[in-house]
Amino acid sequence: MAFSTKCTECTSIAIRWQQHAALFRTHVKFRMFIFSILAILSCQLSVAQSSRLVSGIVKDTAGVPLPGVAVAFKSKQAGTYTDSDGKFSMQVRKTTTHLSFSFIGFATIETAIPESGSMTIVMEEAAGQLDEVVIAVGSRAAQRTVTDSPLPIDNISVKELLGTGQLTFDKALQYRVPSFNTVQTPVNDATSLLDPYEIRNMGPSRTLVLINGKRKNASALIYTQTSPGRGESGADISAIPIDAIKRVEVLRDGASAQYGSDAIAGVMNVVLKDNTDGGSFTFRTGITSKGDGKMIGLSLNNGINISGKGYINYTIDLSKVGLANRPGTVDAEGEASDFGADINQVKTFLAVKPDAGNINGSPATAASKFLVNGGFDINEHAELYFNAAYIYKKVNSFANYRTPYWRPTDYGLLTPAGEQYAGYLPTFDGDLNDYNSTVGFRTNKNGWNTDVSFTTGGNKQLYTVSNSVNRNTAGLTDSQGNVLYREKSPIIFRAGGYSFSHYVGNVDISRTVAEKVHIAFGSEFRSENFEIIEGDRASYEGGGADSFAGNSAENSFKSDRYNFGGYVDVGVDLTENFLVNAAGRYEDYSDFGDAFVYKFSSRYKLLDDKITLRGSISTGFRAPSLHQINVQKTQYGFVPGQGIQVSGLVNNVSPQAKLVGVPRLDAEKSTNLTIGIGAKPGENFNFTIDYYNIKVKNRIVLGNNIGPSGNPDARLDQVLASNNIVGLSFFANALDTRTAGIDFVASYKNIAVGNGTLRLNLAGNYTLENKREGRVKNPAIIAEAGQTVLNATQEALMFTSRPKYKAILGADYTLGKFNFTLTNTAFGPTKFRNAGMNNNLQIEFLTKVVTDLGISYQFDDAVSVTFNANNIFNVLPEWKFVALNAEGNAILNDPAAIKVQSNLVTFNQRYSRMTYDGYHFSQLGSMFNLALNVKI
């Protein structure tokens, strides 16, 4: 069905506004382009001065050379890194007098450059210094280290990410950050392009993603299937090439007061590599234990020092992953019941195709990723910096196989001549383009730090359905009365897609105004654009392409908005041990209003910094996304017992939404409390424990389908019938929620074992509560009819379908040229209430421990090889039914009744491993990867 969203007058006004907005954006782009060219030219002119060569070697106190030490101009990022022999060499201006040397686990050194230009640096290990890397996400008033920050921050190096053996950034985080979870859904469609992820069970849209401290664009996709992340969209972090990352800073605390919308659960800042001493080439390949999912990848990362005046670091990453298929054996009786088919016909078909021809598991994916990061010193006090990335992904996945008893004919379009019709398998191809770029100017003069930047980014997804037909279930005819499509249907459909882009301008200023007082303030202007792209007419008319209907003309349009925000952030070191920090932010959006939020945090050190007490309290907000405000479409979904059905999603400004009293969306409001303790009992041992409590008011959800109640006297039934609406779903500020839990992180390093050194890490997250508070806020007409926006399935999806706890225990052992890693990740139980399942039952996924092994060998200074065996014990998801009461126990004691329920939640055993709604670790079993790295 199609929904009209605009009257003629409104459409005319909207078009004029969009034309003005387009002209404004073009003007801004042109101005920024000219600014960038002039800035680069001025940079080149200003740095045209004499320089000299500085070189040397960096060692530890035992005289062992230290590779990877950052060598930089004092207070500047530009510089180089020591090579595998601890040596460095770079050009510096003659006016440059000092260099700084920093390395994880060692105390930073700032020293004068001798006249000879030759330097020998000895670095000392520092207690707890492993985590003492300057952090940008904790406070905007002053750069703090992890141990000095009053907030819980994870600092993850690229070595840790690569050590997981995972192919993408999001999956690597899954096995390194305990409060981070990502889920893969069994029927992929558009979701196959990027999997939903979240921190602290808060959904993908409540974690703000930054690239070098600047906001990354959101994905164009909004999840509409029954999977975690339903009704939300987040930045596509899987698109970021791991080899381009220097480190990742994960702030596990609300930060709307510092960064604005989307930072309710926390902030993830991806810091890009800036090394200039060459790079490396990596070849990767892998396969599953079943022999499918074959992977091959090539990656090049390289850095260039531009005559001591600047740096450019670039990454090229190309990869291809083959299909991995894990279908179940389909139950004939369930099929016959669902589709009203003759049992003998079903059995005959399943004898040839026991899996009913289904293909589900992990889709085939090809990806090309390009990224560059750079900066140029204009003078001793100013720097021009930039970064840019472009990613293309092609994903080939499949819909459910259309069996001959489900679709009795393909109208002769898909069956080769002379062959007997045996059904057909629609394919779904997704093409994703994602880009982001930033150009900025930093100065440090007279104690003032100023950062002015412009960021742009976008994500576009286009969908193609092949090997399918338009069955014209609406019976459409042409002007002569001839039935459209069916026998005349195309078999390839361009189904349209979605596009999102933003333009962000930032001005950030900070200064230490007194010895112990640090202040920062700034502003941000952001313009966002969202487009629903129309599909081919045949892809949506009369029911559209079988399996995935395209976006109709009536539902395809552009929308945009802008917002302006300003913040102030003040930090005061009352004593050497006692820090207090306060921040406030005001935001004004063009489409729904304004918001003011604040944050207070503090930290107190005891016993010579061996114990740190910390805490924060803050308010936050999340603006409804343009996707949530505007998207509407026709959506296919599996209804247990009825097969695939079609339902309508209407936006909140549509006439249909007004008919049932759906209000316009407003911002979510949150209150975030965090209390923690950190301890460093010894030089090599440290741990942190943090309690968090997040309350969200007016949380936005995509509700379940609302149809007639069955009571002809109900207002809802009368409104739906009189307006020819079969059923609809919509977004609403439907509920208040509370999420509370505990994070634990511990590290014990430099343990002597034999002739090698061992490091142990333990990190965990435990959810104390994740629940709805109060009643669901249903529109009156829906509540009167005894219906609700949030049913048991949706509530379970939001609150219990994530692991109750997750723990990661890792061991890293270095012996000569060998390095061994062994990691055990425990995924706690999850609970779900599948649609159509008996209300007296629920599903529980059992606790599982996944073990990963990594072995690397350094042949020489330039060549190393790493082998990863992930999930070496072939652990697979496993679930069971759990009774909620006596009636549920009766069902569990009846094998026939249990079989019925099992068929309902697995689509007659097609998805027996994970049910229809996804899983939290791979159903592919053991996976083996090999990587060869060559320094260049």
N, C-alpha and C positions, 0 to 999 in steps of 0.2 A: 504494500500500500504506500501511497505517497502523501505527504503533508505539505501544504502550502504555508510559507512562513512570513510572507510580506504582502501588504496591500500595494497597489500601484503607486500611490503617493509616497509611501514609506520607501518603496524601492527606488523611486526617482531621487529622493533625498539622500538615501544611502549611496547611490551611484555617484552623485555629485560630491558627497563627503569623501568617498573612496578616491575620486579623481584628484581632489585637493590633497588628500593624504599621500597619494602616490607622487604628486609633484613635490610635496615637502620632503618625502623620503629620497627622491632623486636629487633634490637640492642638497640635502644633508650628505648623501653619498659623494656628490661631486666636490663639495667643500672639504670633506674628509680626505678625498683622494688628492686634491691639490695640496692640502695641509701635509699629507704623508710625503708627497714628492718634495715639497719645499724643505720639510724637516730633514729628509735624507740628504738632500743637497747641502743644506747648512751643516749637517753632521760631517759630510765629507770635507767641506772647506775648512771647518774649525779644527779638524784633527790632522790637517796637513802640516805636521811639525816633526822635528827630529825625534828619534827614539833610540833606545839601546837594548841590547840583548841581556836578559837575566836568566841564569840557569843554575841548577843545583840538584841536590839529592835530599830526600827526607827519610829518616830512619826512626825506629823506636829506641828506647833506652838500652836494648840489648844489641843494637847495631844492625837490626834486620830492616831492609828497605821496606817502605810502606807504599804499595800501589793504591791509586785512587784518592790520594789526598787532594782536597780542593785548594788551589793556589789562586788568590784573588787580590786585586787592589784593595787597600784598606777601605772598609765600609762599602765595597762594590761587589756585584755578582760576577762581572766579567773576569775572565782569567783562564786557567787551565787546570788539568789534573796530572798527578804524577803517573808515570807509566808503570809497567809490571816490575821494573827495577827500582822504583821509587824516584826516578829522575824526572825533571821538568825543564822546559825551556820556553821562553816567550818574550815578545817584544813589549817594552813599556816606554812611556814618555820619560824624557830626562827629568821632568818635574815630579815624577812619581818617586816618593821617598820610602814608602813602607809596603810590605806585602803581609797578607794574613794566610795562615795555614790551618785548615780545619778538617777533621776526620772523625767519623763516628767511633766513640770509645776512647777518644783522646782529647786532652785539653787544647783549645784553640790557641794559636800563637800569632802575635802580631810583632813584626820585627823590621828594622831598617835594612834597606838594600845597601850592601857595601860598595865601595867605589869600583872594585873589580867586577862586580856583577855576578860573582860566583858565590853560592850559598850552600851551607850544610846545616840542615835543620834536624834537631832531635825532639821528638814529641813524646810526652809522658801520658800514660794511661790515667784516666780520671774516674773516680768512683761514680757509677751511675751515668757516666757520660754517654753510654750507648743511646739513651733516649734524649740527650741534651742537644737536640738539633733545633735551630730557631724555627718557631712555629708562627704562622701568620693568621691562623683561624681563631685563636683563643680570644684575642683582644685587638682592636684596631688602634688603641692608644699607644701601645708599646709592644715590640716584639719580645715574646717570652719563650723560654724553653719549656719542654714538656713538664719537667719537675717544678718549674716556677709558676706554671699556669694554674689558675684556680679552677680549671675545667678539665674533664677527662678527655684526653686526646690520644688516638692511636697514630703512630708514625711507622709506616710500612715502606720498606725499601724495595726497589725493583728486584733485588736479589731474592727477597722473600716471595714476591709475586711469581717470578720465574720458577722458583723452587717448587711451586705447587704442581707443575706439569700441566696446568689447565691452559686451554687455547685462547680464552678471552679474559679480559680484565674483570668482568663481573663474576665469572666462575672462580677466578683466582681469589677474589675477595671473600667468596663463600667459604673458602678453606683457610682464611687468615683472620677474619673479623667475626667473633662469635655472635654479635648482635645483628650481623648482616645476613640476609637470606635471599635467595633467588629461586624461582620456580619455573620449570618447563612444563607446558601444557601438552596433553596428548593429541588433541585435534588443533592444529596450529593456526591455519588461515593466516591473517595478518599478524597474529601474535608470534609467528615463527621468525619475524624479522628482528625482534628483541624481546627477551624474557623479562617479566616484571621482577623487581627487586625492592628491598626495603631495609631500613634500620629500625630496630626496636618495635617491629610489628606495626609500623605506622603507615605503610603504603609507599609507593615510589614517589608520589608527588610531595611528600613532606620532608624529603632530604634535598637540600640545595647542593648542586654540583658546580664547582669552580674549576677553571683551568688557569693556573698561575694567578689565582686570586680573583679572577673575573668570571662572571656568571656564564655558564654554558646553556645553550638553547635547549628547550624541551623537545621531545619527540613529537611528531605529528600524530602518532597513533594514540588512541585512547582505548583501553582494554574494555571490551563489552561482553566477553564470554564469562562463564562461571569459573573464574580462576582468581587467585590472589592478585590484588592490584585492580580488580574490577572497578570500572568507573574512573580510573585515574591514568595519568600519563607522567612519565619521568624522562630525564635526559638519557640518551642512549650511551651509556658508559661502555657497553660492549664494543662500540666503534673505536674506542681509544686504543691505539697499539701499545702493548705493554713495553716494547723495547724503546718507546719514546719517553717513558716515565722515569723520573729520578726518584721520587718518593710520593707517597700518598698520605695526606694528613686527614684523619677522620675525627671531627669534633662530635663527640656523643653528648650533645646538649643543645637545647633550644637556642637559636641565634638570630631570631627575627629582628631584634633590636639593633643588631650590627649589620645584617645583610638583607633584611626585608622578607618578603613572602617566600614560602616553601621551606623555611629553615626550622620548622617545628620540631622535627626529630633530630636534626643535626646538620652538619656541613661536611662535605667531602671535597677537599682541595687537591687537585692533581697537579703536582709540580713537575714540569718538563725538564728533560736533560738539557744542560748547558755546557757540557764538557767540550773542549776544543783540541784535545790531544789525539785526534784520530777517532776511530770507531771500531765497529765490528760487523761481521756478516754472519748471519745465523741461518742454518738449514734445519728444518723440523719435519719430522714424519711420524705417523702413528697409525694405530689400528686397534679395534676392539678384540676381545678374546673370541668373538663369534666370527671374526674375519671381515666385518663390514665397518662402516664409518671411517674409511681410509682418509688420512689427512696428509697434506703436504703443504709446507709453507716456507717462504723465503723472506728474510728481514734484513735490512741494512740500516744501521745507525752510524752517523758520522758527524764529527764536529770540526769546525774550521776557526782558527784564531786569525782575525783580520788585523795583522800588523800591530798587535797589542792594543788596538783601539776598539775592538768589539769581537763578537762571536756569532757564529751561525751553527746550529745543530739541527740535523734533519733526519727523518726516519721514513723509510719506504717498507711497507709490509704487505705481502701478497700471500693469500692462503686459499685453500680449497679443501672442504670436508665433505666426504661422501655420505650417502644415506645410510642410516642404521635402522633396521626395521625390527620391531619386537611385538608383533600382533599376537593375540590370544586365539585359542581354539573356540570357535563360536558354537553356542548351544542351539540345536535345531528347534527344540520345543519353544524356547524363548522367541526365536525368529518367527516361527509360525504364528505365535500369539500376537506379537507386536504388529506384524504386517498382514494378518488375516490370510495367510497363505496356506496352501495345501502342504501338510507335513512331509509327504513323499517328495514333492517338488523341492522343498528346502533340503531334505537329506541328500537328494541327488546332486544338488549344487554343492553342498558342503563336502560331499565325498571327493569332489575334484578340488575345491578350495576350502580347506578346513578353517581357514582364517577369514572366510567370506571375502577374500580378495583385498582385505584392508592393509594399508601401509601406515603404520604409526610408530613413532620412536623419535629419531633425531633427523631433521631434514637435511638435504644437501645444501651446502652454502659455499659461495665464492665471495671473497672480499678483497678489496684493494684499499689500502690506507696510506695516506701521505700527510706528513706533519713537519713543520719547520718552526724553530724557536730561535730568536736572536736578539741582539742588542748592540748598540754602538755608543761609546762614550763621546759626548759632544765636548765636554771639558771635565775637569776634576769634580764638578758639582752637578753635572747633568748627564742624563742618559736617555736615548731613544730606544724603545724595546718593541718587539712585535712577536706574534706567533700566529700560525694559521694551520688549519687541518681540513682535509677533504677525504671523505670515506664513501665508498660505493659497495653495497652488498646486494647480492642476488641470491634469493632463497627459493628452492623448489620443494614444495610440500604437496600433500594430498588431502582430499576430503574423504569421507567415508565412501567405500565402494558401493555403487548402486547395483544391488543384486537383481536378477531377473524377476524375483517375486516381490521386490520393492518397487522397481521401475520396469513394468512389463514390456516396454518398448523404448528404443532409442530413435524411432522413426526412420530406421535404416541409415542413419548418418554416421554412426560410430562402428558398425559391424562390417568388416570386409565382406565383399561379395562372395557368396558361396559358403560362408561360415554361419554356424548357428549362433543366434543372439545369446550372450552370456553376461549381460550387464555391462557397466562401464565404470571407470575410475576417474572422476574429475581431478584435475591437477590445479594447484594454486601456486602461481609464481609472483614473488614480490620483489620489486626493485626499490632500493633505499639509497637516497643521497643525503649525506649529512656533512655540514661544513660549519666551521667557526673560525673567527679571526679576531685579533686584538692588535691595535697599535696604540702606544702610549708614550708619555714623556714624564720622566722622574727627575726631580731636582732635590738637592740637599744643600741649603745655603742659609747661613746665619741661624742654624739650629732648626730651621723649618724644613720638613719633608713634604714635598708636594708631588702628587701622582695624578695626572690627567690622562684619561684613556677613552677610546671608542671601541666598542665590541659589536660584532655582528655574528649571527649564526642562524642556521636553518636546517630543517629536516623535511624531506619530501618522500612520500611513499606512493608508488603506483602498483596496482594489482592486475594480474591477468589470469583468467580462468580458461583452461583448455580441456579438451576431451569431454565436453559437456554439451547440453542442449537447453534451449528455452522451450519448456513444455507448455507454455502459455496456459497456465492453470486458471487465468481469468477469462479465457475464451475471447480474447480480443480479435476483431475482424477489421479488414480494410473497408474502403468506401463501397466496394462491390459485394461486401458480405463474405469475402474469403477469409478463412481463419489464418491469422498471422503466425509466423514462426512454426513450431512443431516440425513438419517435414521440410520446411524452408529455413529452419533455424541455422545460424552459424554455429560452429563448434569451438571457436575461439572468441573470447569476450574480453574487451578492455573494460574493467570494472571501475575505473576511476581511482581515487585515492584521497590522500590528505596532504596538506602542506602547512608548516608552521615556521615562522621566522621572527627574529627580534633584532632590535637595534638598541644598544645600551651606551649611554655616556656617563662616565664617572669622574668625579673630582674628589680626591681624598687628601686631607692635610693633617699632619701630626707634628707634635713638638714636645720635648721635655721642657716644660716651662719653669720648673724648679728642679732641684736635685732629685726629689722623690715624687714629682708630680708629672704625669704624662697625659696629654690631651690629644684627641683626634676628632675631627669633624669632616663632614663631606656631604655630597648629594649625588643622586642618581636619577637620570631620566631614561625611561624605557618605553619603546614602542613595540607592540606585538601585532602579528598578523596571522590569521588562520584561514585556511581555504579548504572547503570540501569540493573535490574535483569530480565533475560529472563523468559517468561512465558511458560506454556506447549505449544507444537506445535499446538495443536487443539485450543488454546485460541487466536491465531493470524492468522493462515493460512486461506485463502479464505474469509476473512472478520472477522474471529475470533468469539469469544463468542458474541452472540446477546446481546447488551446493553453496554458491556465494553470489548474491544479487549485487549488482553495481549501484553506485550512487545515482539517484534519479535527478532530472533537471530541476524539479521543484525543491529538492533537498540539497542542492549544490549552490554554494554562494561563498562570498568572502566576508570576513569580519575583522575588525581591528580595534585597538584601544591603546591608550598610553597611560603612564603613571609617573608621578614625581615623588621622590623621597629625600629626606634629609636626616642625618644622625649626628649625635654627639657621644663620645666615648671618653671617659676619664678614669685613669688609674692612679692610685696614690699608695706608695710604699710608706705606711705609717711608721714602721720600723724596718730593720733589715729582714725580719721574719714575717711581718704582718702586712699583707696587701689587701686593698679593697678596690673594687672596680664597679663603675656604674655606666650604663648606656641607655640612651633613649632614641626612638626613631618615629618619624611621622611620614605616612604614605598617603597619597591621594590618587585614586584611580578614576579614570574618565567614565567608567561604566557601572560602578556600584557604590562609590563613596570613599571615605578615608578611614585611617586607623592610626592609633598611637600605641606603641608598645615600649616596654622598658626591661632592663635587666640589672640585677645586683649580684656580684660574685665576690668571694673573698678566699684568701689562703693564709694559713699560719703554719710556720715551720717550728719543729721542736727537736731537742736533743741533737744539736749541730746538724740540722737538715736531715736527720735520719727518719723523721716522721713528718708528714705534711697533712694537715687537715684542710679540707676545701669544701666549698659549697656554692650554690647559686640558686636564685629564684628569678624567674622571668615570665613575661607575657609574650605571646606571639600571635601571628595571624597567617592565614593562607588564603590568598585571593582565589575565587573560583577561576579555573582556567578558561580560556576562550573555547577550548574543546568542550568542556562541560556546559558552557552557556549555549553553544550554538549547534553542536552535532546532533543530527537525527538521521536515521537510516532504517532500512529493513534488514533484520538480522535473522539468520538461520540458527537454530539451536536444537539439541537433542532433548526431547521430552520423554522421560521413561514411560514405557508402555505405549507410546504413540509415534515413535520414530522421530524424524526431523520435522519441526514445525517452524512457522514464520511468525515473528512478532515485530511490533513497531516501537522504535525509540523516538520520542518527540523531545524537542528542546523546550526550555522553560519560557520562551517568549512566543511560542506557537499558539494558534487558536485552540488546538486540542488540549494543551496544558491548561489554558484559562478555563475551559469548560469544566474541568474537574478540580479547579481551585488550586492549581500548583503555583506557589509564589515564585518570584524571581530569586535567583541564588544570591546569597550574601557571603561574606568572608567567614571562614572558620576562626574562632578565637581559642587560644590555648594558654594554659598556665603550666610552667615546667619547674619542678624542684629537683635538684641534684645535691647529694651529700656524699662525700667520699673521704678516704684516707689513703695516703701513699706512704710506703716505708722502704728504706734502704738499710736493712740491718747490717749488711756487709758490703764490701767493695764490689762483689760480683752478684749480689742477690738483691732484687727489688720486687715489689708488688703493689698493686692498687686495688681497692674495692670501692665501688660507687653504687649508691642507691639512686634510682630515678623514679619520678612520679609525674606523668604527663596527663593533664586533663584537657580535652578538646570539646568545645561547645559548638553546636550547629555544624557538626561534621557532615561533609557532603558525601552522599552515596548515590549510586545508580541502583534504583529499586527494582524489584521483580516485576513481572508483567501483571498489570491490573486489568481484569476482564469483568464481565457481568457476574454479579453475585448469585444469580439464579432467582432472585426475588424481583418480579416485574414491578412491584410497587416501590422498590428502592430508587432513590434519586440517581444513583450511579448508573443503574441499569437503564433507566429512562434516557439519561443524557447520552450514554454510549449508543443505544439503539437509534435514537432520533438523529444522531450525527454519523451513523453508519461506521462506528468504530468497533472493531472486534476486540482489541486489547491494546494497551500501551504501557510503556515504562518511561521513566524520566528521572532526572537528577533532582535531589532535594537536600536541604539542610535538615536531615531527618533525625539526628540523634546526638546525644552527648556521650562521650566515652572517657574511660580512665585506663591508662596503661602504666603499670609499675613493675620494676624488676631490679636485678642486681647484675652488675658487670664485674668480672674479676680478671686481672691480668698479672702474671708473675713470670719472672725470668731469672735463671741461675746460669751464669756463664763461667768460662775459664776453668772448667772442671778437668783436672788431669786424669786421663784414663789411658794407661799404657803409654805409648809414645805419641798419643794424640790429645786433642782438646775437645771436650764435650760441652754443649750448651743445651739447657732444657727450657722449654716454654710451656706455660699452661694459661689458657684463656677460656673464659666461660661467660655465658649469659643465662640467667634464670628469670623467667617471667612469673612474677608474683600474682598479678592480675591483669587481665585484658578484657574489658567488659563494657557493656552499655550501662549508662546511668540514667534512670528515669524512663519514661515512656517514649516510644517512637512518635515522632512529630508528623502524624499523617494529616493530609488535607481533610477537612471536615466531611466532605461528601464521600470520601473513601472510608473513613472511620465509621460513618453511619452504616455503611454496607457490610461492616464486619471484616473488611480487608485491611491489609497493612503493606506499606512500602517495603518493610524489612521482615521477611519471613524467617523461619528457622534455618533454611539453607544459607541465606545471606548473612545472618548473624554468625553462624558457624564459620563461614568464609572469612569474616572479618576478625573473629576473636579466638577461634580454637584451631584453625587450619594451619597455623604456624607451629614450629616445634616449641614445646613447653620450655625446653632448655637446649642449649648447644654448648659443647665443650671441645676444645682443641688442645691436644697434648702432643708437643713436638720435640724431637731430639735431633740435634745437629752435631755430627762428629767429624772432625778434620784430622786426617792422618797422612802426613806427607802430601803427595799430589792428589790424594783421594778425599772426597767429601761425601758423607752419607747423611741422608735425612730420613727420618721415620716419623710420620704424623698420623695420629688417630683422631678422627672427628666423630663425636657422638651427636647424633640427631635425636632429640627427645621425641616423645609421643605427640601426635597431632590428632585432632578429632574433627569429624565432619558430619553434616546432616545433608546427604545428597537429595536433590529434588526428586520427588516421587517415591522415596523410600518411606517405609512405615514410620509413623511419628514416634513409635515406642522404641526405636532403635537409633543408634548412631554408629559411625565407622571410626575405628581407632587405628592409626598407623603406628606400628610398634617401634620402640627405640632401637636404633641400629648404630653400629660403629663401623666407619669406613676407614680403612688403613691404606696409606699411600707411602711408597718407597721411592727414594731418589738416590742415584749414585752418579757422581761426576768425577772426571779425571782430567787433570791438567797436564797435557803432553809436554808442553813447553810454554814459553812466555806468550805465544800467540794462539795456540790451538787447545781447545778443551772440548770434551764431549760429556753429555748428560743423558742418563737414561731414567725415565720415570715410569713406574708401574703403579697406576692409580687403582684403588679398590682391589688390592691384590688378592683378597679372599672372596671376591665375586659376591659381595653382599648386595642384595636386591630389596626394594621396598616390600613390606609385608603388612597386611592389614587384616582386621577381623571385625565382626559385628559385636557390639556391646549393647546389652539390654538396659533401658532406662527405667523399667518398672516390671511388674509381674506379667503384663501383656507381652512385653518384649522377651521375657524369659520363655514364654510359651512358644513364641516364634522360633527361638533358638533351639528348642527341643523338637522342632518339626523339620526334618530334612527337606521336605518338599517346599515348605514355606521359605526356608533359608535360600533355596535355589532360586525362587522367584525374586527375592530381595537382591540376591547377588547379580542376577541378570539385569535388574533395574539400574544398578549403580555402575555396571561395566559395559552397558550396551550389549548385553548377551555375550559377555566374556571377551569382547574385542579389546578391552582395556583392563585386563585382569590384574596387572601389576600395580596400577596406580589409580584405579577407578577413572571416572570421566574427568576428574577435576585437577589433575596435576600431581607432582611429587617433588620432594625437597632434595633428593639426591638422585643420581643417574640410575635409570633402569637398564642401562646398557651393560652393566657388569664391569668386568676388568677392562682397563684400557692401558695401552702401552705406547709411550712416546719416546723418541730419540731426537736429541738436538746437538748439532755440531756448530761450535762457535769459533770463528777465526777473527783475530784482531787485525785491523788494517791501518 
